[in-house]
Amino acid sequence: MSHKFDPSKSDRLISPERYQELKPDILLHRLGAPPGSTILDLGCGNGFFTFPAAVAMGAGMVIAADTSEHMLALLNRRDPPENVQVLKVEEVKMDVDTHSVDAAVCFFLYHEFKSPAENLMELKRVLKQEGKLMILDWDPLTERERGPSKDHRVSQSKALIDLKAAGFIIDVAENYIDDVWMIIAHIPA
């Protein structure tokens, strides 16, 4: 059984309700990447975070990366700004230069990783020294019933263990909203 998001439900990803609840402007502020930065939006889908990030980065760049050609096609139909590079990636390998990214985000993607250790090492490869990584994902301990089933979710404590094992320094580990946890980490200098 696939743990991947069903593209037929992609309209939900860019609904006004989702923007209202997750507040990408707040996430950008918390990420702390200044205008002019390069941000990797891994698992970008149809661009929920890509578009606000592109505006916030100004002369910087947003690499909108996904394994799904269908989702990337939906993103392209939304006519991304010139500072968005749309990139098809493999499960673990990305055609992104080493130490070229100031910050990376993985929103509701961590539970889809087949090999979190390999994915984190690839993210570490593309991030600059002191580059930041923000992860949001579904809390398996919540009572709220939405998102993937609880047995397909990954706990924040498991993700923290994975990140520390990959050499990340944890800056923030908290609940972002009642059924979603957030981690912000960085690569040491």
Backbone hydrogen bonds, N-H to C=O, Kabsch-Sander energy under -0.5 kcal/mol:
donor,donor_aa,acceptor,acceptor_aa,energy
9,K,6,D,-2.3
10,S,7,P,-1.8
12,R,9,K,-1.5
13,L,10,S,-1.1
14,I,10,S,-0.6
14,I,11,D,-0.9
15,S,12,R,-1.3
19,Y,15,S,-1.9
20,Q,16,P,-2.4
21,E,17,E,-2.3
22,L,18,R,-3.0
23,K,19,Y,-2.0
26,I,23,K,-0.9
27,L,23,K,-2.0
28,L,24,P,-2.6
29,H,25,D,-2.0
30,R,26,I,-2.8
31,L,27,L,-2.4
32,G,28,L,-1.7
33,A,28,L,-0.6
36,G,57,M,-2.2
37,S,34,P,-1.7
39,I,37,S,-0.6
39,I,61,M,-2.8
40,L,103,A,-2.6
41,D,39,I,-0.6
41,D,63,I,-3.0
42,L,40,L,-0.9
42,L,105,V,-1.9
43,G,65,A,-2.3
44,C,41,D,-0.8
44,C,65,A,-2.3
47,G,44,C,-2.2
48,F,44,C,-0.6
51,F,47,G,-1.7
53,A,49,F,-2.3
54,A,50,T,-2.4
55,V,51,F,-1.8
56,A,52,P,-2.3
57,M,53,A,-2.3
58,G,54,A,-0.9
58,G,55,V,-0.7
60,G,57,M,-2.8
61,M,37,S,-1.7
62,V,83,N,-2.7
63,I,39,I,-3.2
64,A,62,V,-0.8
64,A,85,Q,-2.4
65,A,41,D,-1.9
65,A,63,I,-1.0
66,D,87,L,-1.8
69,E,67,T,-0.7
72,L,68,S,-2.1
73,A,69,E,-2.2
74,L,70,H,-1.9
75,L,71,M,-2.2
76,N,72,L,-2.7
77,R,73,A,-1.9
78,R,74,L,-0.7
78,R,75,L,-1.3
79,D,76,N,-1.8
84,V,81,P,-1.6
85,Q,62,V,-2.7
85,Q,83,N,-0.5
86,V,84,V,-0.6
87,L,64,A,-3.0
89,V,66,D,-2.1
90,E,93,K,-2.2
96,V,94,M,-1.9
99,H,125,R,-2.5
100,S,97,D,-1.0
100,S,126,V,-1.5
101,V,126,V,-2.5
102,D,38,T,-1.7
103,A,38,T,-1.6
104,A,132,K,-2.6
105,V,40,L,-2.8
106,C,134,M,-2.5
107,F,42,L,-0.6
108,F,106,C,-0.6
108,F,136,L,-3.2
109,L,136,L,-0.6
112,E,109,L,-2.2
113,F,109,L,-0.7
113,F,110,Y,-1.2
118,E,115,S,-0.5
119,N,115,S,-2.4
120,L,116,P,-2.9
121,M,117,A,-1.9
122,E,118,E,-2.0
123,L,119,N,-2.3
124,K,120,L,-2.6
125,R,121,M,-1.9
126,V,122,E,-1.8
127,L,123,L,-1.7
128,K,101,V,-2.8
130,E,187,I,-1.3
131,G,128,K,-2.7
132,K,102,D,-2.0
133,L,185,A,-2.8
134,M,104,A,-2.5
135,I,183,I,-2.9
136,L,106,C,-2.0
137,D,181,W,-1.8
139,D,179,D,-2.4
142,T,139,D,-1.1
146,R,144,R,-0.9
152,H,149,S,-2.1
153,R,150,K,-1.1
159,A,155,S,-2.0
160,L,156,Q,-2.5
161,I,157,S,-1.9
162,D,158,K,-2.4
163,L,159,A,-2.7
164,K,160,L,-2.5
165,A,161,I,-2.3
166,A,162,D,-1.6
167,G,164,K,-1.3
168,F,163,L,-2.5
169,I,186,H,-2.9
171,D,184,I,-3.0
172,V,184,I,-2.2
174,E,182,M,-2.4
176,Y,180,V,-2.6
177,I,180,V,-1.4
180,V,177,I,-1.9
181,W,137,D,-2.5
182,M,174,E,-3.3
183,I,135,I,-2.4
184,I,172,V,-2.2
185,A,133,L,-2.7
186,H,169,I,-2.3
187,I,131,G,-2.1
